Amino acid sequence: MAKCAPIIELAGLVYGERIGDSPMSSSEFEGRGMKKTKCPIVVAFSMLVAMVSLSTSLCATEEPAVQLAPSYEFSFPGGLRVSFDGYSLSMPDTLTIERMFTFKEDGPPRSCTYHVPACGQTKEVNVCDLEVALLNEDVLVLWPRDGETVYGEDPRHYDGGVFTIASPERGHLTVGELCGDDSIECSAEHQALLHLRGTFIERSQQAEASPGCKNLKN
């Protein structure tokens, strides 16, 4: 709104006067290329409409703030496992875990619901930690609008695992093997992806270890 203030202030120029200033003399007014009129109210109204319209147009070009999606789906697919977990995060703090088993004899899917701690309540990963990881500018730039984009080496073809996350507004952002021991430098973008993956791994492990999710275990 601060950028719009000078334009709105111009709308106060009515019949050679500005709010807070003394009236202009006829010579000063005409020296600015303007002529006084017998209908100052009409002039004032016209100027006000024009300036407010211009102000609205210019202010509308500002970029809106990035918002969190209402929900996120994430998982850690790949590898030979007896069970596979799918996670659904409904913002701001409801995490649902569904465990599906590879073999039918292990039983039907099991699920539990966990509430992520509020900001600063515990040393565990909290709501603020998730928001910071999700709204990182480098992460948002790399996150595809649709489909799937894999960053790093995809180890799923030799039984390795990856981290993948999606939202209703975006496709699947998949993080494979990045910045290994033989990597001389890890870019800021890749560091942001690793931070995102690490945050969600830690959060999922803490949720599964909570009393409310004991039913996931055999």
CORBELBEL-V497436 format. One line per field, one symbol per residue. ss: DSSP state (2 for helix, 1 for strand, 0 for the rest). phi: phi as a letter, one per 40 degrees, with the letter a starting at -180 (. if undefined). A space follows every 10 residues. Layout:
ss = ???
phi = ???
This chain:
ss = 0222222222 0001001000 0000022222 2000000002 2222222222 2222222220 0000000000 1111100100 0011111111 0001111111 1002220001 1111100000 0000002222 2222002222 2200000111 1010222200 1011111001 1111101000 0000000222 2222222222 2222222200 22222200
phi = .cccdccccc cccbfgbbdg bcdccccccc ccgbbcbcbc cccccccccc cccccccccc ccccccbccc abbaabchgc bcabbbbbbc ccabbbbbbb bcbccchcdb aabbbcdcdg cbcccbdccc cccccddccc cccccagbbb bgcccccbgc bbbbaabdcb cccbbccbfc ccccabcccc cccccccccc cccccccccc dcbccccc
